Amino acid sequence: MKSLLMKTGLGAGIAMLLASGALADTTLTIATVNNGDMIRMQKLTDDFTSANPGIKLNWVTLEENVLREKVTADISTKGGQYDVLTIGTYETPIWGKKGWLVPLTGVDKVDDLLPAIRGGLSVEGKLYASPFYGESSFTMYRKDLMEKAGLKMPDAPTWDFIAEAARKMTDRANGVNGICLRGKAGWGENMAFLGATSNSFGARWFDEKWNPQFDQPEWKKTLQFYIDLMKDAGPAGASGNGFSENLALFQTGKCGMWIDATAAASFVVDPKASQVAANVGFTLAPDAGLGKRGNWLWSWALAIPAGTKQADAAQKFVGWATSQHYLELVAAKEGWANVPPGTRTSLYANPEYQKVPFAKMTLDSINSADPTKPTVKPVPYVGVQFVAIPEFQGIGTKVGEIFSSVLAGQTSVDDGLKQAQAFTTTQMTKAGYIK
């Protein structure tokens, strides 16, 4: 049979096809976070696989903290479990510098990426992760409950106003909490919120000589304000609530206000998912009059680990998922309000997208965050709600656990700050930052 195939030329043709990969299936294993935009993408991947019939997709969808743990463990040990990673603006420059990521070549119109987002995902001008969406954080609120409380939301609220409004909007008898804020432990969960909030209160993680600052009055004021506000106006069990839990609470009418990711906006105004869609307003994250707002800067992005054996197929997938074509696909299927935000300049220049009620506020929030000057006082680090050093992931996670226990009533504010100071000092001394 083999000789017959070779004589007829079919064998050589099949061999060439196999060598070119035309008949060989490639399976990409993609590690991603379990938020709405990523789940939506999974439903739309027929568009990719129909154009790339030789590529199959295997999804590993995980809760945020678990995703970070597994992806970090895999890439640092060169485990090779994943071909595409969902990572953020914290990991990308650190891992890119270490050579753990493949520079991206399949992203279309790189110059169209928003400068603040693109800069956070690049090392020495090379893009190491492409933004699936970019975000800051802002204030989402119930316009009907604000009116009922006899208040009007300012365009640029202060923390004092937010606290007053939250307490007045609280109606526990009817299951309404004045405010929902992250309490679940994690450097990217409660510490994303508290880190950005602390900036607006004048606090910082480290001084210019890398000495931890949890023993300073600005952190005391930040944490005490947060604990008091959550006690008076927050939901029960708040120490277990992260992004997803608070989204569910807000959508079901149990929160008067929610200060969180701008990427949540499409889900709170979607009448199919949100019971309060018709009454949601948006404004900037609060400040304390010191020149910094309590908003962060982040991007969930797609990257390719250096250990993958499917780099070419992975480049194609990342290019598709972060393309202008994908944004238009989502718009055609689900409307412009559901397009992943915060990625491309052209999106915000699009007249159709400009009609989306939260579009301008999202862009204004992203542009107001400055990772190079994140705090009121000088600091030796970059990053708004994180510190862009490898040690931060472990430090931020531990401090998040301590502050979550304070919220749960298991630790006092003073003891929590002492624990955070002691732990962080030990870690930074071990790492050689403190002499």
KATACOR-V333859 format. One record per residue. PHI is phi in degrees with one decimal (NA if undefined). Layout:
phi
PHI
PHI
//
This chain:
phi
NA
-61.1
-66.9
-64.4
-61.6
-68.1
-65.6
-83.1
86.6
-67.0
-61.8
-63.0
-65.6
-64.4
-60.5
-65.5
-63.8
-64.4
-63.1
-80.5
89.6
-65.0
-104.0
-97.4
-81.6
-114.9
-109.2
-97.3
-97.2
-114.7
-93.3
-142.8
-92.4
-88.9
-100.2
-59.8
-65.0
-72.0
-67.2
-61.5
-60.4
-60.6
-73.5
-105.0
-75.2
-57.2
-61.0
-77.9
-69.5
-69.1
-83.8
-133.0
-63.1
-86.0
-113.1
-106.1
-115.5
-116.9
-94.5
-119.1
-105.2
-132.3
-63.3
-51.8
-64.4
-67.7
-56.5
-59.9
-62.4
-70.8
-67.3
-63.0
-62.7
-69.4
-73.9
-73.4
-103.3
54.5
-68.0
73.4
-70.5
-121.0
-104.2
-134.0
-115.1
-97.4
-131.9
-129.8
-72.6
-77.2
-71.8
-56.0
-66.1
-67.5
-71.6
-62.2
-64.3
-77.9
80.5
-84.6
-120.6
-89.6
-57.9
-88.5
-121.9
-101.6
-86.6
-84.1
49.4
-59.0
-66.9
-82.4
-66.8
-56.4
-54.0
-63.6
-74.3
-60.5
-60.5
-73.4
-112.8
-120.9
-132.0
50.4
82.8
-98.4
-82.1
-108.3
-151.3
-109.9
-69.8
-78.7
-150.5
-116.4
-152.1
-118.6
-132.4
-152.1
-99.5
-104.6
-147.5
-85.6
-63.7
-67.5
-74.0
-64.8
-64.5
-61.6
-78.8
76.5
-123.3
-125.5
-68.3
-70.4
-67.2
-136.5
-72.2
-97.4
-64.2
-63.1
-65.8
-58.8
-64.6
-61.8
-63.9
-60.6
-68.0
-72.7
-83.9
-68.1
-141.0
-63.6
-61.2
-107.3
74.4
-106.9
-96.3
-63.9
-151.7
-122.8
-134.1
-62.4
-130.8
-64.6
-66.4
157.7
-63.7
-101.5
-106.7
-65.7
-77.7
-64.1
-67.5
-68.8
-64.2
-67.0
-62.8
-61.2
-57.2
-72.1
-90.8
89.7
-85.0
-154.5
-68.6
-139.0
-83.4
-64.4
-105.3
68.5
-81.1
-58.6
-118.9
-71.0
-91.5
-96.7
-62.1
-66.7
-72.3
-60.4
-64.4
-60.8
-69.7
-65.1
-58.4
-62.5
-63.9
-63.1
-65.0
-68.2
-66.1
-81.0
-135.0
-95.1
-77.3
-63.9
68.8
-62.8
-67.4
-104.5
-98.1
-110.3
-56.0
-64.3
-67.4
-70.6
-59.0
-62.8
-63.3
-65.3
-63.0
-98.5
80.9
-99.8
-133.5
-77.8
-139.5
-148.9
-102.9
-163.8
-58.9
-60.6
-66.4
-75.1
-56.3
-64.4
-82.3
-85.4
-105.1
-83.2
-63.7
-74.7
-114.0
-116.6
-72.7
-113.4
-51.9
-75.7
-119.8
-96.4
-116.3
-133.0
-151.0
-65.4
-64.7
-72.4
-132.0
-118.3
80.1
-106.6
99.0
-125.3
-91.3
-87.6
-116.3
-104.2
-137.8
-152.1
-141.5
-85.2
-132.2
-107.1
-135.1
-119.0
-70.0
-62.1
-83.5
-68.0
-101.1
-121.8
-61.2
-64.5
-66.1
-63.8
-60.1
-63.4
-67.1
-60.7
-59.9
-65.7
-68.6
-115.2
-91.8
-64.9
-58.3
-64.8
-59.0
-69.2
-63.5
-62.6
-60.2
-67.7
-84.2
-132.2
93.5
-63.6
-63.3
-98.2
-69.8
-55.2
-88.1
70.9
-113.4
-122.7
-58.9
-62.7
-62.5
-79.9
-91.7
-76.1
-58.0
-69.1
-71.5
-62.8
-78.6
-66.8
-62.2
-107.4
-61.7
-65.4
-65.2
-62.9
-64.2
-61.3
-68.4
-60.3
-70.0
-84.6
-89.4
-123.4
-66.6
-84.9
-138.1
-80.0
-125.1
-70.5
-92.0
-64.5
-138.8
-90.3
-122.9
-111.2
118.7
-84.7
-102.0
-146.5
-112.1
-80.7
-131.2
-57.7
-71.2
-64.8
-56.6
-69.5
-65.9
-62.6
-65.3
-65.7
-63.2
-61.3
-64.8
-63.6
-70.1
-66.2
-69.3
-65.1
-62.5
-76.5
84.0
-88.6
-141.3
-79.1
-59.2
-62.8
-66.5
-61.6
-66.9
-63.4
-63.1
-63.0
-63.7
-65.0
-63.6
-65.0
-61.6
-61.5
-65.9
-72.0
-69.3
-59.9
-79.9
90.2
-74.2
-104.3
-88.4
//
